[in-house]
Amino acid sequence: MFTEDKVTEIFCLADDFCKYSDSIVKKYAIDMTKAMKRKYHRDNRLSKAEVMLIVIMFHASGFRCLKHFYLEYVSVHCKKLFPRLVLYNRFVELQKEVAVPLTIFIKEFC
């Protein structure tokens, strides 16, 4: 698996990429604040970069099932690296927000 140093390096790259892509999207996207519904949910406890990192770690691991990887490896062995983990169901919801940036990130850096 990855060492802590490698995980930190990938996280820094992903975080910088997320900040850059968010600024580009904010600059060119249409302002939909008036048309949007009220937000009832709390903010994400995992950042986009952390979600991207977990998905990258899953694809580099030998696990076949994301659920088993998340529950048996990340939740147990990576608790120190991800202190604010969410439940698996919430993690699956967060993946949807990261799908396009993750694809671009992997294309750029791998």
Backbone as numpy.savetxt, mean C-alpha at the origin, in Angstrom:
# Nx Ny Nz CAx CAy CAz Cx Cy Cz
13.17 -14.19 2.48 12.33 -13.01 2.48 13.21 -11.78 2.48
12.66 -10.63 2.68 13.40 -9.38 2.67 14.00 -9.08 4.03
15.15 -8.43 4.03 15.71 -7.94 5.28 15.01 -6.63 5.63
15.17 -6.19 6.87 14.55 -4.93 7.29 15.08 -3.76 6.49
16.37 -3.79 6.17 16.95 -2.70 5.39 16.34 -2.63 3.99
16.14 -3.77 3.38 15.54 -3.82 2.04 14.08 -3.36 2.08
13.36 -3.76 3.11 11.97 -3.33 3.27 11.92 -1.82 3.43
12.83 -1.27 4.22 12.87 0.18 4.42 13.21 0.90 3.12
14.12 0.35 2.35 14.50 0.95 1.07 13.32 0.96 0.10
12.63 -0.16 -0.01 11.48 -0.24 -0.91 10.36 0.69 -0.43
10.17 0.76 0.89 9.14 1.65 1.43 9.45 3.11 1.08
10.70 3.51 1.22 11.08 4.90 0.90 10.83 5.21 -0.57
11.19 4.29 -1.45 10.92 4.48 -2.87 9.42 4.59 -3.14
8.65 3.70 -2.54 7.19 3.70 -2.74 6.56 4.96 -2.17
7.03 5.41 -1.01 6.48 6.61 -0.39 6.78 7.85 -1.23
7.99 7.96 -1.72 8.34 9.09 -2.59 7.50 9.07 -3.86
7.32 7.88 -4.42 6.51 7.74 -5.62 5.06 8.13 -5.35
4.50 7.70 -4.22 3.11 8.03 -3.88 2.92 9.53 -3.72
3.88 10.18 -3.06 3.79 11.64 -2.89 3.81 12.33 -4.25
4.69 11.89 -5.13 4.79 12.48 -6.45 3.52 12.24 -7.27
3.03 10.99 -7.27 1.83 10.68 -8.06 0.59 11.38 -7.51
0.49 11.51 -6.19 -0.65 12.23 -5.61 -0.64 13.70 -6.00
0.56 14.29 -6.05 0.64 15.70 -6.45 0.26 15.88 -7.92
0.66 14.94 -8.76 0.29 15.01 -10.18 -1.21 14.83 -10.35
-1.79 13.86 -9.67 -3.23 13.63 -9.77 -4.00 14.84 -9.26
-3.55 15.42 -8.15 -4.23 16.58 -7.59 -4.15 17.77 -8.54
-3.04 17.89 -9.24 -2.83 19.01 -10.16 -3.74 18.90 -11.38
-3.93 17.69 -11.92 -4.65 17.53 -13.18 -6.06 16.97 -13.04
-6.45 16.56 -11.86 -7.78 15.98 -11.69 -8.83 17.08 -11.53
-10.04 16.73 -11.85 -11.16 17.66 -11.70 -11.54 17.70 -10.23
-11.83 18.89 -9.74 -12.22 19.05 -8.34 -13.66 18.59 -8.16
-13.84 17.50 -7.41 -15.17 16.92 -7.23 -15.65 17.03 -5.78
-15.14 17.99 -5.03 -15.49 18.08 -3.61 -16.97 18.38 -3.40
-17.58 19.17 -4.27 -19.00 19.49 -4.11 -19.88 18.31 -4.49
-19.44 17.50 -5.43 -20.26 16.38 -5.90 -20.07 15.13 -5.04
-19.02 15.09 -4.25 -18.74 13.89 -3.46 -19.67 13.79 -2.27
-19.96 12.56 -1.88 -20.75 12.32 -0.69 -19.89 12.57 0.54
-20.55 12.69 1.64 -19.84 12.88 2.90 -19.05 11.64 3.25
-17.92 11.84 3.83 -17.05 10.73 4.19 -17.36 10.33 5.64
-17.73 9.08 5.84 -18.09 8.61 7.17 -17.00 7.76 7.81
-16.10 7.26 6.99 -15.09 6.35 7.50 -13.88 7.12 8.01
-13.18 6.50 8.93 -11.93 7.08 9.41 -10.88 7.01 8.31
-9.83 7.76 8.49 -8.73 7.69 7.54 -8.08 6.32 7.61
-7.39 5.98 6.53 -6.68 4.70 6.49 -5.59 4.70 7.56
-5.39 3.58 8.16 -4.30 3.48 9.12 -3.02 3.07 8.42
-3.13 2.41 7.28 -1.96 2.08 6.47 -1.85 3.10 5.35
-0.66 3.56 5.11 -0.46 4.49 3.99 -0.48 3.72 2.68
-0.57 4.46 1.58 -0.55 3.81 0.27 0.77 3.09 0.06
1.86 3.69 0.53 3.18 3.08 0.37 3.27 1.77 1.14
2.66 1.70 2.32 2.69 0.46 3.10 1.88 -0.64 2.42
0.75 -0.27 1.85 -0.06 -1.26 1.13 0.71 -1.77 -0.08
1.34 -0.84 -0.81 2.15 -1.24 -1.96 3.28 -2.16 -1.54
3.93 -1.85 -0.43 5.04 -2.65 0.06 4.59 -4.06 0.42
3.45 -4.20 1.07 2.95 -5.53 1.44 2.63 -6.34 0.18
2.07 -5.70 -0.83 1.76 -6.42 -2.08 3.05 -6.85 -2.77
4.05 -5.98 -2.78 5.35 -6.33 -3.38 5.99 -7.48 -2.62
5.93 -7.44 -1.30 6.48 -8.52 -0.48 5.75 -9.83 -0.76
4.44 -9.77 -0.94 3.67 -10.98 -1.24 4.13 -11.60 -2.54
4.30 -10.79 -3.56 4.70 -11.33 -4.87 6.12 -11.88 -4.86
6.95 -11.38 -3.96 8.32 -11.88 -3.86 8.42 -13.10 -2.94
7.39 -13.34 -2.16 7.42 -14.47 -1.22 7.00 -15.76 -1.94
7.04 -16.84 -1.22 6.62 -18.13 -1.78 5.17 -18.45 -1.53
4.44 -17.53 -0.92 3.03 -17.77 -0.62 2.21 -17.71 -1.89
1.17 -18.53 -1.94 0.26 -18.53 -3.09 -1.00 -17.74 -2.82
-1.34 -17.58 -1.57 -2.59 -16.93 -1.19 -2.27 -15.67 -0.38
-2.79 -14.54 -0.83 -2.54 -13.27 -0.14 -3.09 -13.29 1.28
-4.23 -13.92 1.47 -4.83 -13.94 2.80 -3.92 -14.67 3.79
-3.38 -15.81 3.40 -2.48 -16.54 4.29 -1.20 -15.75 4.53
-0.68 -15.11 3.49 0.52 -14.29 3.64 0.28 -13.17 4.64
-0.84 -12.47 4.48 -1.14 -11.34 5.35 -1.37 -11.78 6.79
-2.15 -12.84 6.97 -2.50 -13.26 8.33 -1.38 -14.03 9.02
-0.63 -14.82 8.27 0.38 -15.68 8.90 1.80 -15.08 8.89
2.09 -14.22 7.93 3.43 -13.66 7.89 3.47 -12.20 8.33
2.70 -11.37 7.67 2.75 -9.93 7.96 2.23 -9.65 9.37
1.10 -10.22 9.72 0.51 -9.95 11.04 1.35 -10.50 12.19
2.13 -11.52 11.93 2.91 -12.16 12.99 4.35 -11.67 12.99
5.02 -11.78 11.85 6.46 -11.51 11.80 6.82 -10.07 11.48
5.93 -9.33 10.89 6.24 -7.96 10.47 5.51 -6.92 11.32
5.11 -7.30 12.50 4.37 -6.39 13.38 5.21 -5.17 13.72
6.53 -5.35 13.83 7.42 -4.25 14.15 7.53 -3.27 12.97
7.48 -3.79 11.75 7.60 -2.95 10.56 6.30 -2.22 10.24
5.17 -2.83 10.56 3.85 -2.25 10.30 3.06 -2.21 11.62
3.31 -1.22 12.46 2.65 -1.21 13.78 1.16 -0.91 13.73
0.67 -0.31 12.64 -0.75 0.06 12.57 -1.49 -0.77 11.52
-1.32 -2.06 11.57 -1.97 -2.95 10.61 -3.49 -2.91 10.75
-4.14 -3.11 9.64 -5.60 -3.18 9.62 -6.00 -4.64 9.44
-7.27 -4.94 9.60 -7.75 -6.29 9.37 -7.63 -6.63 7.88
-7.64 -7.90 7.59 -7.44 -8.35 6.21 -8.50 -7.79 5.28
-9.76 -7.77 5.70 -10.83 -7.27 4.84 -10.61 -5.80 4.46
-10.15 -5.01 5.42 -9.86 -3.60 5.14 -8.65 -3.48 4.22
-7.67 -4.37 4.38 -6.49 -4.35 3.52 -6.88 -4.60 2.06
-7.82 -5.52 1.84 -8.29 -5.81 0.49 -8.97 -4.57 -0.11
-9.71 -3.84 0.70 -10.34 -2.60 0.23 -9.28 -1.56 -0.13
-8.22 -1.48 0.66 -7.17 -0.50 0.40 -6.37 -0.83 -0.85
-6.32 -2.11 -1.20 -5.59 -2.52 -2.40 -6.18 -1.88 -3.66
-7.48 -1.69 -3.68 -8.13 -1.12 -4.86 -7.62 0.29 -5.15
-7.35 1.05 -4.11 -6.88 2.42 -4.28 -5.45 2.47 -4.80
-4.71 1.39 -4.63 -3.29 1.37 -4.93 -3.00 0.62 -6.23
-3.98 0.07 -6.87 -3.75 -0.79 -8.04 -3.01 -0.06 -9.16
-3.49 1.09 -9.57 -2.86 1.81 -10.68 -1.49 2.36 -10.28
-1.36 3.05 -9.13 -0.01 3.52 -8.76 0.99 2.38 -8.60
0.54 1.24 -8.10 1.44 0.09 -7.93 1.93 -0.42 -9.28
1.04 -0.46 -10.27 1.43 -0.91 -11.60 2.48 0.02 -12.21
2.27 1.31 -12.07 3.24 2.28 -12.59 4.55 2.19 -11.82
4.47 2.03 -10.50 5.67 1.94 -9.66 6.52 0.73 -10.07
5.88 -0.41 -10.26 6.61 -1.62 -10.62 7.23 -1.48 -12.01
6.50 -0.85 -12.91 7.03 -0.65 -14.26 8.25 0.27 -14.24
8.24 1.28 -13.39 9.33 2.25 -13.31 10.56 1.71 -12.59
10.37 0.99 -11.49 11.49 0.64 -10.62 11.94 -0.80 -10.72
11.22 -1.64 -11.42 11.63 -3.05 -11.49 12.04 -3.44 -12.90
